[in-house]
Amino acid sequence: MATEKSEPNTLLINYNWHHAVNDQPKLDAVLHHLEKNDESKEDKTKLIEAIEADIIFSDIKSRAVMGHPPAVDGDLTLRSFLKQLHDAKFQHGHGNGNGDGEQSSMCPVLKLDFKSMTALQSSLVDVQSYLNDLPSHLHKRVWINADILPGPGEDLNDEMAQIKMTPRFDAAEFLRVVTSQFFSAVLSIGWTTSLTDIHAVYTEKMVDEMIRCAEPYSEVTFPVRASCFRKSWEALRTLYCANDQWTVTLWWSLELPREQLTWIYNTLEKNEELANRTYYDLVGFRECLSD
């Protein structure tokens, strides 16, 4: 997210991620955490909250619900999810209406990860309603995410395996819909991944194709599976070089070895050209920094 670099009170490394907030108990836990923070007298100026949540389309409910494949239904609709965030002032309690001030720079991030085009299309009205109640300068705090290109994790010579990696989006259609409907939101565009080989590499071809997709846009972050990052660094470095406004979001739901987390930090944050260009949605990363 390009604008974060110009906000001195905000470092991307200081975002506190809540990953896969896909059901009511998890949402309740996050809202309770936020409420406790609001009541605390401790200095919170260095931490910014961020929620990542997945959206599928439920044929049973005929609407978008929170969930991650292979789930086909969920107990929490996207409409209810967004209303609860609105009522809790997750983002709507920040900013002064004109884009100035520390409150704006501390506004949390909401990353909505859509798992199919049907899920996205059925969510347009609800997301737009949520944005309409948010000051326009805070729309960049809402990310619209999808895996639009095939990525690492399956044998490139195995035709059947590659079919599994086929994105559930047409990249051009996704970009057209999102940029026309939510033109101030951040594009979070990534690759499909597989659990067959969690260390499989992102290739130069994958990265070059993504750069071509993102080229017309400035507000872009690329979600990259952190377990693949080190082995893929030579290819992935191009994402940072192609446009100095783009960022990368490293994600992984399992804890990486401490040595690997340290390598990631030293590689990205101790290089002036790369520092403050990466978000870290990683288990154990904050603990690693505090050691």
Disulfide bonds with the S-S distance in Angstrom:
none
